[in-house]
Amino acid sequence: MNGNTSKIQAVDSAHYFHPFTDHQALAAKGSRIIEKADGIYIWDSKGEKILDAMSGLWCVNVGYGRQELVDAAAKQMQVLPYYNSFFSTTNVPAVKLAERIVKLAGDNFSHVFFSSSGSESNDTNIRMVRHYWATLGHPERKIIISRKNAYHGSTMAGASLGGMSYMHEQGGLPIPDIVHIEQPYFYGLAHDKNKDAFGIEAAGWLEAKILEVGADKVAAFIGEPVQGAGGVIIPPRTYWPEIQRICDKYGILLICDEVICGFGRLGYWFGSELMGAKPDLMTFAKGVTSGYIPLGGVVIGKRVAKVLIEQGGEFNHGYTYSGHPVACAVALANIDILEKEGLVDRVRNETGPYLAQKFAELADHPLVGGAETCGLVAGFALMKDPQQHIGFDESVGAGMRCRNHCFANGLIMRAVGDRMIIAPPLVITKAQIDDMMVLIRKCLDATLEELKTGGFLSN
Ligand code: PXG
């Protein structure tokens, strides 16, 4: 295919500083150049066809190669490629999209603030909830409670809200007045307990933290309905209703970060609907445009919007690209596809349950523990002895080994530590799920073989 691979790799290494990358290691190996894509597949510069079971980075919900989105962008670029929403101006795609998202979000919501990413949107959330409380005469309500191993972005505020310790180690994080509680990871923290009871216990950590820091100091709690980048951590069904009850009890605002869970991923327009939470604010990005163009934002609940609009005065916050007409036009066309093709219902009623069944069958593999799915996200832990719940030593790098086998066998599956995770495009068919499961098993078998040969399975 492309004879220039090594040339591009050299220039890449010389000039392109990648996100989340060890550049010395990358220079030694050379980056993989992705050249084209269609449906659920991507192709690299060596002509290898790869099943993208991660939808890019959890975003290509309607799959690759959708001409409708290309046309929407081209048409809007011809008419109005850019204009801002500052100084009492607006544009039609942004207005239409705000109305459409509010309708999808339900009765609790009235407005949408636009940004270009999930990180920016979470910055907006921090400023918005603090401004809300200050407007109500409680400027001391500043603290935002989040969770360990949460992912809320990579900016100063996003990474501070996130609970990734390896991110906090760099750049002087977290910023003040952000605190973290433990995540509701049943398989990792409490597999021998009753799951529903653990959900209540894990939500109780929020109440304990509220009482520790003082309820009158807390502005909001933020959480992903299902933690994505943390390794697809699906909370017990009792967790979110209890979180909601605790937030209500102390009058604390609830922010659901729907950047991954929103726009159909869990078989609902927003994951909080499935989980039984009624957030005051919802962060979105990724799936709103299926990743074809950057767009993010915050869906604002009536409780917050009313105070900000009627008493808040000017909110001194906004981005050049807030309400970008081209991004909004693409989002509208993307929602058209999701609706016309019934993709959200398909995940809920057909492909989600089918994937759940297939993942349950993985439990017979000698390396697999705690396989679980929710809509079209799924994960399992690589375990030395799943029966006895014994994991591998971190130094073994079991997850990385498995991920390398996936790469070599035409499958993109993520490793988060020793948790292997997927989030395929919502257009995936049952037959394609079968193909994906064949690849997953093949890679698990290759990993098992490698670990056996390396002596990592003996005691
Ligand atoms: N919230 C959530 C829940 C996310 O998953 C963000 C916010 C930040 O969005 P932006 O658009 O600023 O990246 C995300 C992003 C991974 C990975 O390794 C996950 C994300 C981003 C990059 C890598 O799984 N999620």
Residues whose N, C-alpha, C, O or C-beta is under 5 A from the ligand:
A	BS01	PXG	L57 S117 G118 S119 E120 Y151 H152 G153 E224 G228 A229 D257 V259 I260 A285
